[in-house]
Amino acid sequence: MYYFSFGYPANHVFLTDAAGKKTENGLKIQCIFNADPSRSIAINGVPATPASGCLKATVELTSFKNILTAVDTQTGEKNSITVYYVKKAHKTYRFSLDDNIWFLQDIAKNQHIYRSIFENPYLSMLKGVHDQYGTHFHLNIYYETPHDGGFNLTMMPDKYKSEFIAHSDWLRFSFHANADKPDRPFIRKGYDQTKFECLRVAEHIIRFAGEESYAKEVTTMHWGDATKESVRALRACGVRMLVGSFRYANPNNVQIRYYLNAEQCALMENYGFYYDPETDMEFVRYGSTLQHTALEDVPVLSALFEKQYPLYSHKEICVHEQYFYPHYVRYMPDYPQRFDIGVKWAVENGYRSLFLSDIMEFDQKR
């Protein structure tokens, strides 16, 4: 027997409507198979036709999880992969913010003055963007900020809980880390410590903001660099998807890739979504940043990303809370303008804002 394999799609990737043609029952895609064009191969019963140095067959994805099996009809040789069709992901965007704690510290400090959480300047700015564009915001939370007044989540009052719940359709929170320091904490912490820290933050989010405001299934681990054991710990806490950039260099460089290897990162680069059965975790990569580029370049780079990665038609936007504050060393005076220009581009180009839990339909039987 001669080896043959799928060239497209790849095993354990997620596909959106951009990958094929939407049908009444699902999505039709053209599979590319690495094999001698003279071979007689069928993919899910569909005979493959010869192409330039390969074989092709059009198959239909009719459910979230789809097993594609190629069979050599003469030798009986088989090759199978699993791909996932995410029917709600096409032309969507999600806005997440990392390293959040100072806005909670401010609300706690002013709890006898603020009648609303939106008297906090940071949340007020987010609400302004939401009111104008309908943007959903996902904030990843620290437990404490020991070097900035000694605040931790036990000091956050629950007097605003009903208001948080009332706005949970667009404003939600999840675990990020214990604190800003040390850097890359999850390459050092084991299963038990990671699980403890995640559950502790979750408990307080639910206490002061309600279970409706807790984004249990999705988060970004601080620095996006982690061992498999720390990822397994978050999976045990109910986390199902992790966000990062997944640019692979070498094992000693921080590339916000968690533990994924070069091959897996390459799949993330092209497809944007990937599932690792070893840890039972799904991954999604950033599609934009509003922090590390000139303001006028944001629309240009957003359009370029769309052209460079046509299969990845979801857009992940991320900013960090600290850049909002004048006292921070990396303060960005044009912070609010970056939100406006980034979201405006997405909306004007046909993207709609959704939480990843809704896009991935975690609440549905899959």
C-alpha positions as CSV (number, residue, x, y, z in Angstrom):
1,M,0.0,0.0,0.0
2,Y,1.1,3.6,-0.7
3,Y,0.6,6.3,1.9
4,F,-2.1,8.8,1.2
5,S,-3.5,11.7,3.3
6,F,-5.8,14.7,3.5
7,G,-4.3,17.9,2.2
8,Y,-7.4,19.9,3.0
9,P,-9.0,20.2,5.4
10,A,-6.7,19.3,8.3
11,N,-7.5,17.1,11.3
12,H,-9.2,18.7,14.3
13,V,-9.7,22.2,12.7
14,F,-12.9,24.2,12.7
15,L,-14.5,25.5,9.5
16,T,-16.8,28.5,8.9
17,D,-19.0,29.4,5.9
18,A,-15.9,30.9,4.3
19,A,-14.5,27.3,3.7
20,G,-17.2,26.3,1.2
21,K,-20.8,26.8,0.0
22,K,-23.6,27.0,2.5
23,T,-26.5,24.6,1.8
24,E,-29.9,23.9,3.4
25,N,-28.3,21.1,5.4
26,G,-24.9,22.4,6.2
27,L,-21.7,23.3,4.2
28,K,-20.3,21.9,1.1
29,I,-16.5,21.8,0.9
30,Q,-14.0,20.6,-1.6
31,C,-11.6,18.1,0.0
32,I,-8.1,17.8,-1.4
33,F,-6.3,14.5,-1.0
34,N,-2.6,13.9,-1.3
35,A,-2.4,10.8,-3.5
36,D,-1.5,9.7,-7.0
37,P,-4.4,11.0,-9.3
38,S,-4.6,7.5,-10.8
39,R,-5.8,6.0,-7.6
40,S,-9.5,5.1,-7.0
41,I,-10.4,6.9,-3.8
42,A,-13.8,7.9,-2.4
43,I,-14.3,10.3,0.5
44,N,-17.4,9.6,2.5
45,G,-18.6,7.6,-0.5
46,V,-18.0,10.4,-3.0
47,P,-15.6,9.4,-5.7
48,A,-12.6,11.7,-5.9
49,T,-11.6,13.1,-9.3
50,P,-8.0,13.6,-10.5
51,A,-6.5,17.1,-10.2
52,S,-3.0,18.5,-10.6
53,G,-0.9,16.0,-8.5
54,C,-3.8,15.2,-6.2
55,L,-7.5,14.1,-5.9
56,K,-10.5,16.2,-5.1
57,A,-14.0,15.5,-3.9
58,T,-16.9,17.7,-2.7
59,V,-18.5,16.6,0.5
60,E,-21.1,18.1,2.7
61,L,-20.7,18.9,6.4
62,T,-24.1,18.4,8.1
63,S,-23.3,18.7,11.8
64,F,-20.9,20.3,14.2
65,K,-18.6,17.3,14.3
66,N,-17.9,15.6,11.0
67,I,-15.8,12.5,10.3
68,L,-14.3,12.4,6.8
69,T,-13.1,9.0,5.7
70,A,-11.2,8.4,2.5
71,V,-11.1,4.8,1.2
72,D,-9.1,3.3,-1.6
73,T,-11.8,1.3,-3.3
74,Q,-9.3,-1.2,-4.8
75,T,-7.0,-1.8,-1.8
76,G,-9.4,-1.0,1.1
77,E,-6.8,1.4,2.6
78,K,-8.5,4.1,4.8
79,N,-7.7,7.4,6.3
80,S,-10.0,9.5,8.5
81,I,-10.0,12.9,10.0
82,T,-12.4,14.9,12.1
83,V,-13.4,18.5,11.3
84,Y,-15.9,20.8,12.9
85,Y,-18.4,23.1,11.2
86,V,-19.1,26.3,13.3
87,K,-22.2,27.6,11.5
88,K,-22.3,30.9,13.6
89,A,-18.7,31.9,13.4
90,H,-18.6,33.5,9.9
91,K,-18.2,37.3,9.9
92,T,-18.3,37.7,13.7
93,Y,-16.0,39.5,16.1
94,R,-15.4,39.3,19.8
95,F,-13.7,42.0,21.9
96,S,-11.7,40.8,25.0
97,L,-9.7,42.8,27.5
98,D,-6.9,41.3,29.5
99,D,-5.3,42.1,32.9
100,N,-8.4,43.6,34.5
101,I,-8.5,44.5,38.1
102,W,-8.1,48.3,38.5
103,F,-11.6,49.1,37.5
104,L,-12.9,46.9,40.2
105,Q,-10.5,48.5,42.7
106,D,-11.9,51.9,41.7
107,I,-15.5,50.8,42.1
108,A,-14.8,49.3,45.5
109,K,-13.0,52.4,46.6
110,N,-16.0,54.6,45.5
111,Q,-18.8,52.3,46.5
112,H,-20.3,54.9,48.8
113,I,-20.2,57.5,45.9
114,Y,-20.9,55.5,42.7
115,R,-24.6,54.8,42.2
116,S,-23.8,52.8,39.1
117,I,-20.9,50.7,37.9
118,F,-20.8,53.0,34.8
119,E,-19.6,55.9,36.9
120,N,-16.3,54.1,36.7
121,P,-14.6,55.8,33.7
122,Y,-13.3,52.5,32.2
123,L,-16.7,50.8,32.2
124,S,-18.3,54.0,31.1
125,M,-16.1,54.0,28.0
126,L,-17.0,50.3,27.2
127,K,-20.7,51.1,27.6
128,G,-20.3,54.0,25.2
129,V,-18.9,51.6,22.5
130,H,-21.6,49.0,23.2
131,D,-24.4,51.6,23.0
132,Q,-23.0,52.9,19.6
133,Y,-22.0,49.6,18.0
134,G,-23.6,46.8,19.9
135,T,-20.2,45.4,20.9
136,H,-20.0,42.6,23.5
137,F,-17.0,42.8,25.9
138,H,-15.3,39.9,27.6
139,L,-13.0,41.0,30.5
140,N,-10.4,38.6,31.9
141,I,-9.9,39.2,35.6
142,Y,-7.0,39.0,38.1
143,Y,-7.7,38.0,41.7
144,E,-5.5,40.8,43.2
145,T,-3.2,43.7,42.5
146,P,-0.8,43.5,45.5
147,H,1.5,46.3,44.3
148,D,-1.2,48.9,43.7
149,G,-2.9,49.4,47.0
150,G,-3.3,45.7,48.0
151,F,-6.7,45.2,46.5
152,N,-8.2,41.8,45.9
153,L,-11.6,40.5,44.9
154,T,-12.8,39.9,48.5
155,M,-12.9,43.7,48.8
156,M,-15.3,44.1,45.8
157,P,-18.8,44.7,47.2
158,D,-21.9,42.9,45.8
159,K,-24.1,46.0,45.9
160,Y,-23.9,46.3,42.1
161,K,-24.8,42.7,41.4
162,S,-28.2,43.3,39.9
163,E,-26.7,46.0,37.6
164,F,-24.0,43.6,36.4
165,I,-26.6,41.0,35.7
166,A,-28.8,43.5,33.8
167,H,-25.9,44.1,31.4
168,S,-24.6,40.5,31.2
169,D,-26.0,40.2,27.7
170,W,-22.9,42.3,26.5
171,L,-20.5,42.5,29.5
172,R,-19.0,39.3,31.0
173,F,-16.0,38.3,33.1
174,S,-13.6,35.3,33.4
175,F,-10.5,34.1,35.1
176,H,-7.1,35.5,33.9
177,A,-4.5,34.9,36.6
178,N,-3.9,35.5,40.3
179,A,-2.1,38.8,39.6
180,D,0.0,40.6,37.0
181,K,3.2,39.2,38.3
182,P,5.0,36.9,37.9
183,D,5.2,36.8,34.1
184,R,4.2,33.5,32.4
185,P,2.7,32.1,35.7
186,F,1.2,29.0,34.1
187,I,4.4,27.4,33.0
188,R,5.3,27.1,36.7
189,K,2.0,26.3,38.4
190,G,0.7,22.8,38.6
191,Y,-2.8,21.4,38.2
192,D,-4.0,22.0,41.8
193,Q,-2.8,25.6,42.1
194,T,-4.2,26.6,38.7
195,K,-7.5,25.0,39.5
196,F,-7.7,26.7,42.9
197,E,-6.9,30.1,41.4
198,C,-9.5,29.8,38.7
199,L,-12.3,28.6,41.0
200,R,-11.5,31.4,43.5
201,V,-11.9,34.1,40.8
202,A,-15.0,32.4,39.5
203,E,-16.5,32.3,43.0
204,H,-16.0,36.1,43.4
205,I,-17.3,37.0,39.9
206,I,-20.5,35.1,40.6
207,R,-20.7,36.7,44.1
208,F,-20.5,40.3,42.9
209,A,-21.7,40.1,39.3
210,G,-23.9,37.0,39.2
211,E,-23.6,33.7,37.4
212,E,-25.0,35.4,34.3
213,S,-21.9,37.6,34.1
214,Y,-19.4,34.7,34.4
215,A,-18.0,33.6,31.1
216,K,-17.1,30.1,32.3
217,E,-16.3,28.5,29.0
218,V,-13.8,30.9,27.5
219,T,-10.7,32.8,28.7
220,T,-7.2,33.9,27.9
221,M,-4.6,32.6,30.4
222,H,-2.2,35.4,31.4
223,W,0.7,35.5,28.8
224,G,-1.0,32.7,26.9
225,D,1.9,30.3,27.9
226,A,1.0,27.2,29.8
227,T,1.8,23.6,30.5
228,K,-0.7,20.8,29.6
229,E,-1.4,20.3,33.2
230,S,-2.4,23.9,33.8
231,V,-4.6,23.7,30.7
232,R,-6.2,20.5,32.0
233,A,-6.9,22.3,35.3
234,L,-8.9,25.0,33.5
235,R,-10.7,22.3,31.5
236,A,-11.7,20.8,34.8
237,C,-13.1,24.2,35.9
238,G,-15.4,24.2,32.8
239,V,-13.2,26.2,30.4
240,R,-13.6,24.9,26.9
241,M,-11.7,27.4,24.8
242,L,-8.5,29.4,25.2
243,V,-7.4,32.4,23.2
244,G,-3.9,33.3,22.0
245,S,-1.8,34.4,19.0
246,F,0.0,31.0,18.4
247,R,3.1,32.2,16.5
248,Y,5.6,29.4,17.0
249,A,9.4,30.2,17.2
250,N,11.0,27.8,19.5
251,P,10.1,26.2,22.9
252,N,12.0,28.9,24.9
253,N,10.3,31.9,23.3
254,V,7.0,33.3,24.5
255,Q,4.6,33.2,21.6
256,I,1.2,33.1,23.4
257,R,0.8,29.6,22.1
258,Y,0.2,27.7,25.4
259,Y,1.8,24.3,24.8
260,L,1.0,23.8,21.1
261,N,3.8,22.6,18.8
262,A,4.9,24.1,15.5
263,E,2.5,21.9,13.4
264,Q,-0.5,22.9,15.6
265,C,0.4,26.5,15.5
266,A,0.6,26.4,11.7
267,L,-3.0,25.1,11.7
268,M,-4.0,27.9,14.0
269,E,-2.4,30.4,11.7
270,N,-4.5,29.3,8.7
271,Y,-7.8,28.1,10.2
272,G,-8.0,30.2,13.4
273,F,-9.7,27.4,15.4
274,Y,-8.3,24.1,16.6
275,Y,-9.2,21.3,19.0
276,D,-6.6,19.2,20.9
277,P,-8.1,15.9,22.0
278,E,-5.2,15.3,24.4
279,T,-6.4,18.1,26.7
280,D,-10.0,18.3,25.4
281,M,-9.4,22.0,24.8
282,E,-10.4,24.2,21.9
283,F,-8.3,27.1,20.8
284,V,-8.9,30.3,18.9
285,R,-6.4,32.9,17.7
286,Y,-6.3,36.6,17.8
287,G,-7.3,38.4,14.6
288,S,-6.5,41.9,15.5
289,T,-4.7,44.0,18.1
290,L,-5.3,47.7,18.8
291,Q,-2.3,48.1,20.9
292,H,0.8,47.6,18.9
293,T,0.2,49.6,15.7
294,A,-0.3,53.2,14.7
295,L,-3.9,54.3,15.0
296,E,-4.3,55.1,11.3
297,D,-3.0,51.6,10.4
298,V,-5.8,49.8,12.2
299,P,-8.3,49.7,9.3
300,V,-5.5,48.8,6.8
301,L,-4.2,45.9,8.9
302,S,-7.7,44.7,9.6
303,A,-8.4,44.5,5.9
304,L,-5.0,42.9,5.2
305,F,-5.7,40.2,7.8
306,E,-9.0,39.4,6.2
307,K,-7.3,38.9,2.8
308,Q,-4.3,36.9,4.3
309,Y,-6.5,34.4,6.2
310,P,-9.7,33.9,4.1
311,L,-10.6,30.7,6.0
312,Y,-10.6,32.5,9.4
313,S,-13.7,34.6,9.1
314,H,-14.1,35.3,12.8
315,K,-12.2,38.2,14.3
316,E,-10.7,38.3,17.8
317,I,-9.9,41.8,19.1
318,C,-7.9,42.3,22.3
319,V,-6.7,45.2,24.4
320,H,-5.3,45.4,28.0
321,E,-6.9,47.4,30.7
322,Q,-3.7,49.1,32.0
323,Y,-3.2,51.1,28.8
324,F,-6.3,53.1,29.7
325,Y,-4.7,54.8,32.7
326,P,-2.3,57.8,32.6
327,H,-0.2,56.5,35.4
328,Y,0.7,53.3,33.6
329,V,4.1,53.2,31.8
330,R,2.4,52.2,28.5
331,Y,-0.5,54.6,28.7
332,M,-2.2,55.2,25.4
333,P,-3.8,58.7,25.2
334,D,-5.8,57.6,22.2
335,Y,-7.1,54.4,23.9
336,P,-10.8,55.3,23.4
337,Q,-10.2,56.2,19.8
338,R,-8.6,52.8,19.1
339,F,-11.8,51.1,20.3
340,D,-13.9,53.3,18.1
341,I,-11.8,52.8,14.9
342,G,-11.3,49.1,15.4
343,V,-15.0,48.3,16.1
344,K,-16.2,50.7,13.4
345,W,-14.1,48.9,10.8
346,A,-15.6,45.5,11.9
347,V,-19.2,46.8,11.8
348,E,-18.8,48.6,8.5
349,N,-17.4,45.4,7.0
350,G,-20.2,43.2,8.0
351,Y,-19.0,41.7,11.2
352,R,-21.4,41.2,14.2
353,S,-20.4,41.0,17.8
354,L,-21.0,37.7,19.7
355,F,-19.5,35.9,22.7
356,L,-17.5,32.8,21.8
357,S,-19.9,30.7,24.0
358,D,-22.7,31.7,21.6
359,I,-20.7,31.2,18.5
360,M,-19.5,27.8,19.5
361,E,-22.9,26.9,20.9
362,F,-21.5,25.4,24.1
363,D,-25.0,25.2,25.6
364,Q,-26.1,22.8,22.8
365,K,-25.6,19.1,22.5
366,R,-22.6,18.7,20.3
